[in-house]
Structures are given as structure tokens and as C-alpha cells.
Amino acid sequence: MNNEKVRIDGFPLDDKVYVVTNYNGVVKNHGTSIDIPLINIMLKLIDNDEMTTHKVSCTIGLPELSTARIGTIWKNQTKLDGHWEQYEFYKRDISLTFNLEKQPATCIRYLKNKDGGTDYSEIEYIDLNKIKDIDDDILYGSTFTKFKGKNNINYIVNSLELFMSTYLPRNKQIRNELLLYPIDVAVTNYVNSCKCTDKVYEINLDKRYEDETMAFLAYLAANPISRNNISKLWTSLEVNADSEIIHPIVMPYHPKNISFKASGIWINEDTFYIQRINEPEAANEYKVIATYIEEGTFSDDDKDNGGSDDMPKRAPLNNNTIDKPTCITPRENPGSSAGVVHVLSEVKPNNSNLDIESKKDITMSEVTGTSGSYNEDKKDVISASSGKLSGGKGSEKVARVEYKINILLNPKQLELIEEINTALLELVDEENNLAGIFYIDDMTNEHNSLVYSSFNYHHIDTNGKDSWASGYIKGSGIKKKKSGYRKLLIVKLVFEDIKPIYLLEIIRKSSTEAFYGIFFQPTHNLDYEQLEEVKKVIVKNKGRFKGKEIIQFPIEKVVKFKHKWGSMKDRFRKIFIRMQIKKTFN
């Protein structure tokens, strides 16, 4: 099976020739049972062997980017041989290595007079009018990751190209989930346990994956730099969720160095535009020892799980004209199943330097009676359409993942969280000195809408028997390794006259549990290291803040309170007044 046999319904159906010139961003999917993100891309018409100014905007499924790469040439919804390389300063397969410790990657976006920009602080906006040597449409509006190379040369790559090529080049399913959910959903779904000892990551998995995928999962679970960088992807999509097309921030997950080959264009004397990445190397700062239960269904010699060569052909759904938006398959035919499942990644990872050891857990395999197939409750993306799954088991996946996220929120706890949110929002409107609130995630990113933080595998006691920090509830019918981890609600309160104060609530797993709420004030904005220390202390104390043998809360300025008196708003107001009188916080 090869990608030349794959037909992409979202592309124009005519005898004209088109070239993919840009990935614009992630498109809001208006369907209901969605497990495949949608991507808006741009095609340009080729006429008489020259690229014209006529363009077509298309929306396709994320997995289809594995074959619809920038520079690929298409006709009648089918890919032709080769890439469009007819640029004056085109270069192919340049070997690049970047030291990310000395020169961290940054996110940039080319705009005209900052039109259409957001206030998201991590994006650097560059005036497109300063770029004179390239068609504006190739760079306009998209987010790019910028690397700084030797001789102060800038290398820019479309954020989605970096994501597709270097995160998980041969694993569509996990790649999809990283766009749809916070990073710990992927950790919960795919990693049973992970620990770090003496420059070695030891990771336990249900099944064997591609070598670079297992390495990625180890860094996703255990490396704080990798986790912080990967988390920016989902966070940037959520921050701009009101936009119809969302431009993601993609940073390398590699903590120190990243290497790959690049093909692209010199757009001026100090900027090289990377159109395609090939032979990416996985992060290799730690040795990875991966223990798995099942063999899985892939071969490292394959580019992806490909499917049969006897793919059924269907009548295409659209017949698009120049400068008209292209209809996408799922909105016209939600039950379709052609294309994506058969798409093979054209990126060939270079694992020659990857220090990884994989071994099958024979003991566990014999106990569980596995036979090398996937677990029934781990659904793979089997739909070949760009969006909705086609019913049956496949369509259960979104609900299953969302259930995992919310499994710890029993009705009583939901009432408490709602009461807290309502009280804080009303106080923002009523109190002169409370200017605003933000919700804090695991990487201490700030959100306008409700998100939770979470404990994780490394917060559980080393004997592995203490389930306090896990999401496991006895009698729930959900196995321990499938239960995820206990949640935290952390809210940043911004005041007019003092430094920010943080509210922390431990999410209860049952109505028999009871915890103090606490307000605390670090010397500066809460950072990842501080939050990790707070979580470790809470776990060691099992959520208690008073009593004998209690480890002291790691932040000095703290106020504890009970939930048993008055309305939540009155409770908070009285606490604020008391803190102001006693000058608890400054």
C-alpha cells in the first residue's frame, strides 16, 4: 500500500494541478463524536508549470497531513510524484542540529500590522511586510517554530509540520489525542508506570509501539522540560478556542538537542523556511527501557499501520472550484470510512542514535492471557474520514476519554466546585480589589475557563500500593491502572493591591472524604517546581494540613479554612477581610 492510492475527499475534484503551500491551523470541529482533529491547509493552482496566485482553502483530517505535506502535488484528489521545488533558492535535505539549551526555540507568526493576532504572550509577531522575497500566502497567518542556528541564521518551520514530523511521526492515534486533550490523558491512556533512575527512563506499557513512540511517551511522562513544551500545544488551542481557525504553539519536546534533515527555501539571507522535515531523531538524553505486555500490530519496517491495498473506492463528495472553500468529508458524510486509516507517514525517523531497550513482560502476559492484539477497552482510531467516527465501538472513544477526565467528580464534589466558581466570579464583580481569576493546570499555565491540575504516577509512594493520589475507587469497576489520578482545583486570584493569592482544593473521591481548602501566596507567580513540591507534600500528608507528623506546607504564607459555615461567597469575603486585617499576605 502506498499513499499514491489514497484519495483525499477534501481536495478539489478536477483535472487541474495543485500544490500544498501552507498549513493554516486547527479548525473547530462542529461534529459531536469527534476523535480526529481537522486542519485547514492552502493549495495553489499550477498552470503551465508555474505557481499561480489562485488558491484553494481546504479542511482535512490531521492524519491526512502525513501525505498532504507542504510541497506535495495533487490532481483529482490524488497525489502525483515528487514535490514542488521550483523556487529560486530551494535546498533539499539539509542536515540540521540545534542546541536548545543555548538557543531555545520560539513561536512566531507573520502578520500584516498585527492583523488577526491575539494577545497570547508566547507568540512573537513579525511584520510580513519585511519579507520581500517570498509569496505572502506561504507565511501569512500561520504559527511557526523558530530555531536559531550557526552564524545567527533563523530556521522557521510551520508548527504543524514540526508536530507531525518530530513528535510521533508513525503514530496517528496518540498524535490526535495530543491535540484534543491535556497531556496527562495520553499518559493515563498509554503509560502504566514510569520512573527515572540514573539517566534511565523505565516505562511500562500495555503493548509495544514504534521505538520513537516509546521514547516520546517516556519523556511525556517523566521529563519536566518535555512536559512543559508539549503542554503548550493543547494550552494554545484552548486559549484561542473561540476562533474558527486556531493557530497552535508547537515547541520541540527534546530537552537539549534536536536533529533532522530539512528541505525548503531561503527567503532572505538570514532566514531559511523549512517546508518538510525528514529523518528526525527522537530525544536521546536518557536511555529508555520499555517493558510491554503485548506485541502490538506494527512493524518498525512499516511507516504506519497501513491497512489493506484493497481499499474500497467511493464517489467523491465535492467538486470544488478555484477560490471557493472546500467542503470536508465528515460534514457531508459523517459515516464515511475512506482514506485516513490507510494513510502512511512519509516521514522516516532516524533511530540509529536512539538508546532504547524494549522487552516483553512474559510473566504479565501469561497472567493476563494476552495474545498480541489490542485490549478491547483501548479503542484505536479506525475511521478513515476526516472527523466523526462511524459508530459502533470506534465512536465510544471520546466519551471514554472524557469519562476518565471527570471520573473523580462525584455529584457532591461537582456542586462544591460550581459553588466555588460562582462565588469567585461574583466577588470579581463586587470586590473592588479582586481584579480577576485564572485556573492553573499541571504546568502552571493560566486558563480563563475551568481546568484541573492532577497528581501523577511520580507522586504515588514508591511501594506502588498507596492509592490516595490515584483516581482508583474501590468498587467502581474500573481497574487501578485505568483510573488515572486524583485531581486538584487551583485558582489564581489577582488583586489590585497585593501579589496574587492561590486557592487550592483537593478533589474528593467520595462523600466520606473531607479536606481543608487553603489559600497560599508564593513570593512570585506559582511555577512548575513549586507546584510539584506542593503536590508531593499533600500526597505524603494524604491531604491533611493539621495533626501530628504532618509535613509542613512548602509555601510559608498559607491560610486554611473549612467548608462547613455560611455560603461560599460569604466565607471567602470574610477570609479576605481577615487576611487583610492580619496582613497575612502582601
N, C-alpha and C positions, 0 to 999 in steps of 0.2 A: 504493500500500500504506500503511495506517496501523495504529497499534497497537491500535485497537479490534477488529481482526480476529485479533489474537494471543490464543491461549488458553494459560494457564499451568497445566500439569498439577498443580503443587504446591499450588494453591489449592483450597478446598472446592468440591465439585460439588453445589450445591443452589440453591434459589430465594431464599435469604437474601442480604442485602446486607452487605458488609464494607468496612471502610476500613483501609488500611495506616497503622499508628500509629508503628512504630519499626523500625529495623534493629538486630538484637541483636548480630551478629558473624559471623565466618567459621567455617564448620563443617568439621571434619575429614572429608575425603572418603575413604571406605574402599575405593573402587574402585582399579583398577590402572592403567589408561591414562587419566589424568586431565589435561585441559587447560582445564577451566572450573572456577574456584573456586565453592564453594557458600556461600550466605548464609542465615542464619536471620533471619526477619523476623516481626513480630507483626501480626495482624489483629484488629480489634474488630468485633463484631456491631452493626449498625444496626437498631433496631426502632422503628417509629412515628416515624421521622425524628429519633431520638435515639441517641447512642452508649451502648451498654450496657457492663456490666462483663465480659461474656462475651468470651473471647479465643481465638484460634487461633494456634498456633505453626507456621510453615511454613518449609520449606527449598527455595530455588530457586537457579538459576544466577546468577552475577554479572551477565551481560549482561541478564537479565530485570529488574534494577533500573532499567534505562533507561526502562521503562514502569511498573513497580510502585513508583512513588515514594511517599514519605510523603504521605498525604492523598488518594491516589487511591482510587476507589470501585469495588468488584468484585461481580459476581454471575455464578454459573455459570462461574467461571474466566475471565470476560471483563470487560474494563474498561468502566465506564459513563462518561458525560460528566462533566466538572467535577472539583472537588476538595472534600473535606470542610473547610468553613470556619466551621462553627458553633461557634466559640469566642467567649467574651465579648470578648477583647482581640486579635482576629485582624487582621493587617495584610498587605496584598498588595503585592509589587514595590517594596519599599523600596530605594532606591539606596544602596549602602554602599561605602566605600573605607577600607582600613586601612593605616596606616603600620607595616610590620613591623620597621623598624629601631628606631623609638622604642618600640613595644609588640609584641614578638614573640608569636606565637600560642603557646598552651599546650594540653596534652591534659588533660582532666578526665574523671572518671567519678563518677556519682551512685550512692551505695550507702547501705544502712541499716547503720550501725555497722560499716562497712568489711567487711560480709559478702561472701565470694566474691572479695575483692580479691587482688592479687598484690603482690609487693614490687618490681615494675618501677619504677625510680626516676623515670621521666619522667611518670608519671601522678599528677595531683593528685586526691585523693579528697575528695568533698564529701558531707556528710551530707544525704541526701534528705529527712530529717525537717524540714529547714529550709525546704523548698519546700512551701508550703501551697496555692498557687493553681492546681495542675495535677494531673491524674491521675498517680499514681506510675509506672504502667506505661509512660508515654510517655518517661520519662527513665531509669528504673531499669536499672542494669547496663551500659548501652552506653557506649562511649567517645565523647566529644565534643571538638571543637576549639573553643577559646575565643579570641575576638578581643576586644580592648579598644578601645572607640570613644570618641567625644566624650562629655564630661560623665561619664566613668568608667562608661559603660554597657557591660555584658558582652553579647556576642553569641555564642551557642553553636550549633553545627551538628553533627549526627551525623557521625562521622568518615567513614563510608562515603558519605554524601551529598556531603561535600566532595571525596572521591576521585572519585566518579562524575561530578561536575559540573565540576570545575576542572582535573583532571589531563588527561584525554583524553576529552572528552565525546562524540566521534564516532569513537572507535577502540577497538572491543571487544578486539581481539587483544592489543595492547600492554598494555592495562589488565589483562587476565587475567594476563599474564606477570609484571607487577609484583607481583602477589600470590603468584605461585608460585615466583619465583626472585630471586636478588640482582640489583641494578640493572644490573650490568655484563653480564648475559646479554642484557638488552634492548639495551644499547649495541652489543654484538657482533652481535646479530641484525639490527639496523636501521640502524646508522650505520657507513658505510665509513671516514670520517675526519671530524675536526672540529678547527678551530683558532680561536683568539681573537686578533684584531688590532684595536687602536684602537676599542674599543667595538663590534666586529662579530664575530659568530659565523659562520664559514663552515663549512657542513656538507655532506657528500656522502652521498647516499642511493641505494639501488638503484631506488627509484621515488618518485613524488610522492605526498604524503599531504595531508590537510587542513592548512590554514595553521597552526592552533593546535597540531596534532600535530607538525609540523616544528619549530615553536618549542620545544615541550616537549622533543623529542629533542635539540635543541641545548643547552638548559640541563641536561638529564640527563647529557650527555656532557662539558660544559665548565665548568659553574658549580659551584664547591665548596659554596656555600650550598644550592643546589638539590639537589645530590647527597646532601648530609648529611641534608636534610629528607626526601627521597624514600626514602632507605635505611631510615629509621625504620619504614616500613610493613612491609617483609619482616622486619626485625630483631625487631619487636614480635611478629609471628606466630611466629617461631622460638623466641623466649624462652619463650613460653607454649604451646609445641607439644603439651604433654601434656594440655591442656584440650580438652574436646569442642567447646566454642564459644570461639573466640579473639577477643578484642577488640582491633582494630588501632589503632595510633597513626598518624594522618594529619596531617602538617603541610603548609602551603602550600609549593609548590615555588618560588613567587615570592620572589626575594631581598629586595625592598624594599617593594613595594606590591601589594595585591590588591583588585580591584574586581568587584562583581557586584550583581545585584538579588536580594532575598530576600523570601520570603513565610513568615509564621509567627505566633507567639503571644508576647505579653508575659506572662511567667509571674510576674513581680513588677516592682516599679518600676525596678529596675536590671538586669534580665536579659531579653533577647529570644531566644526559641528559634526558630532558622531551620529550617523544615521542608523548604523547597525553594530551591535556587539556580537562577537563570536569568541569561542574558546574561553569563556570566563572561568576563573579559578575560584573555588569556594574558599571561605575563610579558613585559615590554617594555623592560627596562633596556638591552638590546643589540639592535642591528639584526641580523637573521638573513638570511644569504644561503644559500639551499638549492639545491644542484645535484643533479639526479636523472637517472637513466638512462632510466627507463620512466615512462610517463604514469600508471600505476595504473588502478584501476577505479572511482574515486569521482568525485562531483561536489560542489563546495563548496555547491551549492544543495540537496544531499541532506542528510538528518540522519544517515544512516549507510548502509552497504551493505545494502540492504534485501531483495533477493530478489524473487521473483515474487508477484503478487497471487493466483495460483492455488495457494495453499498447501494441500496435502492435509490434510483433516480426519481425525483419528483418534479412536477411542473413548477417553475419559479413563480413567486407571488408578485413580483413587481417588474415594471418596465419603465425605468426612470429616464428622465431627460436631463439635459445639461442645466446646471444651476437650480435644480429642484432637490429638496431634501429627500433622501431615500427612505422608503418605508422599511421597517425592520420586521423580521420574521415573526417574533413572538406576539406582536400586537395584531398581526393579521391572522396568524395561525398558531395559537398558544400550544397546541399539542404536537407540533412538528418535531421530528427527531432525525434531522439530517445534518451532517456536516461536522459539528464540533467534536463529537466523540471520536471521530476519525482523524482529527487534525493532529499532525505530528509536529513537535517542536523542531524548528530548523536550527536552533542553537545547539552546538556541540560543546558541552562543558569540557574543560581540561582538568582532569582529576589526577594528573601524573604526580603532582606535588602534595596531594591531599593525604594526610596521615590519619587514616581511618581503619579500624578493625571491626568487622561485623561477625557476629556469631549467633547461632540459633540456640535458644534455651530449650534443650532437649527435655529436661525434667518438666518444665511447664507445658511443653507440647504434649507429653504423654498424659499429664494430669487432665488437661482440658480437652484432649482428643481432637485437636485441630488437624486439618489436613491440607493446609496451604492455601485455602480460599479465604476470602474476606469474612470477618464476623458479620452475621446477619444484621446486627444493630449498628454497623458502620456503613452507611449508605454512600456509594460513590456517585458523582455527577455522571449520569448516563444519558442525559438529554443532549441531543445534538443541535437543538435550536439555540438561539442567542439569549433566551431568557427563561420563560416558565418551563418547569419540568412537566412531563407528560402524564402525570397522575401515577397511581399505584405507589409502590414503595419509594420510588425516586422523589416524589413530591413531599415525602414526610420529613426530609432533611431539615428544612428551615424551621419548622415547628419544633423538631427535636433539639436543634441548637438553641433556639430561643428559650425552650424549657430549661435547658441546662443553665442558662444565664440567670433565670429567675427562680430556680428551684428552691432557693433558700428563703424566699419571701412568702411566708405564710400570711393568711389574711390579716391577722392581728398586726404583724410587722408592717404590712403594706399600709394599714391605717396610720401607724406611727410615722412612717416616712412621709406620707401625704400631709399629716398634721404638721410635721417639722417644716416641710417645703412651704406650705401655706402660711405658716407663722412668719417665716423668714421673709417671704415676698411681701407680706403685709407690713412688716417692720421696715423694709426698704422704702415703702411708700410713706410711712408715718413718721419714722425717726429721722430727725434732721442730720444726724451724724453717721448713719448707716447708709453708705453710698451704693453698695451692690454686693452680690454673692456670686461665687463660682464653684462648680463641682469639680473635685480633684480625682484623677484616675491614678493607676498604678505608677505611671511615670511622672506624676505631679503636673501633668498637663491640665490646663484650666478649661472648663466647658460651661457654656451658658445653660445647657439642658442637663437633666439628671443623668449622671453616670455613677457607677460604684467603683470603689477600689476593692482589692481582693487579697487574701492571703494566698500563698502558693506553696509548692512542694517543699521548698527550702526553709519554710517557716515551721514545718512539722518536725517534731522531735526525731532525732537520728535513729531511734529504735523503730520508727515507722508504725508504731502501734497507737500513738495518741491521735485521736480523730477530732480533737477540739477545733483545729484550724481547717479541717477538711469540710466539705459540704455533706459528708455522709450522715444520714439519719437512719437509725436502726428501724427496721420495719417498713421503710419507704419502698422497698422493692428495687431500689437502684444500687448497684454494686459500688463498693468503695472507690474503685479506680475510675468509675464513671461519674462520680458525684461532684467533681470539681472542688472548690474551696469556699470557705466562709467569706462573706462579703463585709465590707465596711462602707459607711457613708461618710465622706469627708467634704466639708463645705468651707470654702474660704470666705470670710466676712471682711469686706473692705470698709473702713471707717474714714471719716473726714479728718479726724484729729489724732489718731494713733495708728501704729503699724497694724497690718492685717492680723486677725484672730481666726483660728480654725476650730470648727466644730467637728467632733468625731463621735460617730455612733456605731457600735458593734451590732451587726445584724443577727437577730436571734434565729435559731433553727427550730425552736419550739416555744410554745407559750409558757413552759415551765422555767425558761431561762430569763434572767433579768440582769442588766448591766447598767452601770452609771453612764451618763453622757458626759463628755468632757469638752471644755474649751481650752485651747493652748495657744501660746504665742511664741514662735521661734524668733531668733534675733533678725532673721531676714526671711524672705519667701521660702516656704517649705520646699526642700529639694529631695531628690530621689534617695540619697543616702540617709537623710533624716527619717523619711517615711519608712524605709526598710528597718531602721533601728526601732522605731515606734512599733512596727508590726511584730518584730521579734520579742520585744518586752511584753506586749499584750499576750502573745501566744504562751510565753513562759509563765505568765500570771494567770493564764486561762480566762482573760477578760476581767479579772478582779483589779481594783485600784486601791483597796484598803484591806488591812489584815496583816497577820504575821507572815514573815518570809516573802513579802511582796517586793519584787524588784522595782526600784524607783522609776517613775516615768522619765524618759530620757530628755525631755524638754522641761526646763525649770519652771517657767510660768504656766501654770495649769489650774483650772477650776473644775471641780467635779460636781455633778448635780443628779438628783433622782428625777424620775418621770411620774411621780405619784401625786403631785399637787398642782391644782389650777389648770387653766388652759395653757397650751404650749406657748402661745404668744405672750400671755401674762408672765409665764415662767421665764422666758427669755428676757423680757423687758426688765423684770426685777433683778435678774442676774446681771444684766448690763449696768443697771443703776448701782448695784452693789460693787461691781468691779470698778466702776468709775469713782465711787466714794473711797474705796480702799486703795485706789490707784494700783490695782493688780497688774494691769497692762499699760504700756506706754507707747 
